[in-house]
Amino acid sequence: MDIAGRIKALRESISMSRKEFSEHTGIPVRTLEDWEAGRRTPPEYIPRLIEYQLKYEEMLNGANGDGKGSTLI
C-alpha cells in the first residue's frame, strides 16, 4: 500500500472525517486532502508516527477503561 493509502486507511480505521482527523493530529485539512489524493507525498515516517499515536491512544483508552482516553495533540 502506498503512503496515501496508508494515511487514508488510518483515518478511516478510527471513523473520522478529514476535518476531525486534522483537528486530532494537528495536520492541516488541505495537507491531508493532498496526501490522500496523491497530489503531495509526506515523508515516509509520517504514517508511522500517526499509527503510533493512534495505538498509544487506544492503549490509554483501554487502561482508563472509560473509553475516553486523552488526546496527544
C-alpha positions as CSV (number, residue, x, y, z in Angstrom):
1,M,0.0,0.0,0.0
2,D,1.3,3.5,-0.8
3,I,1.7,6.3,1.7
4,A,-1.6,8.0,0.6
5,G,-3.5,4.7,1.1
6,R,-1.9,4.1,4.5
7,I,-2.9,7.6,5.8
8,K,-6.4,7.2,4.5
9,A,-6.7,3.7,6.0
10,L,-5.5,5.0,9.4
11,R,-8.1,7.8,9.3
12,E,-10.9,5.5,8.3
13,S,-9.9,3.0,10.9
14,I,-11.0,5.4,13.6
15,S,-14.0,6.6,11.7
16,M,-13.0,10.2,11.5
17,S,-13.7,12.7,8.7
18,R,-10.7,14.6,7.3
19,K,-11.6,17.6,9.4
20,E,-11.9,15.6,12.6
21,F,-8.6,13.8,11.9
22,S,-7.0,17.1,11.1
23,E,-8.0,18.6,14.5
24,H,-7.0,15.4,16.2
25,T,-3.5,15.2,14.7
26,G,-2.7,18.8,14.1
27,I,-2.2,18.2,10.4
28,P,-4.0,20.8,8.2
29,V,-7.1,19.5,6.3
30,R,-5.7,20.7,3.0
31,T,-2.5,18.7,3.6
32,L,-4.5,15.6,4.4
33,E,-6.5,16.1,1.3
34,D,-3.4,16.4,-0.9
35,W,-1.8,13.4,0.7
36,E,-4.8,11.2,0.3
37,A,-5.3,12.3,-3.3
38,G,-1.6,11.7,-4.1
39,R,-1.0,15.3,-5.1
40,R,1.7,15.5,-2.4
41,T,3.7,12.9,-0.7
42,P,4.5,13.2,3.0
43,P,7.8,11.9,4.4
44,E,7.8,8.2,4.9
45,Y,7.8,8.5,8.7
46,I,4.5,10.4,8.9
47,P,2.2,7.3,8.6
48,R,4.3,5.5,11.2
49,L,4.0,8.5,13.6
50,I,0.2,8.7,13.1
51,E,-0.1,4.9,13.6
52,Y,2.0,5.1,16.8
53,Q,-0.2,8.0,18.1
54,L,-3.4,6.1,17.4
55,K,-2.1,2.9,19.0
56,Y,-0.9,4.8,22.1
57,E,-4.3,6.5,22.4
58,E,-6.0,3.1,22.1
59,M,-3.8,1.7,24.8
60,L,-4.6,4.7,27.0
61,N,-8.3,4.2,26.4
62,G,-8.0,0.5,27.4
63,A,-6.1,1.4,30.5
64,N,-8.5,4.1,31.6
65,G,-11.5,1.8,31.0
66,D,-13.7,4.8,30.3
67,G,-13.4,4.8,26.5
68,K,-12.5,8.4,26.5
69,G,-8.7,8.4,26.9
70,S,-6.7,11.5,26.2
71,T,-5.5,13.3,23.1
72,L,-1.8,13.6,22.5
73,I,-2.0,16.7,20.4
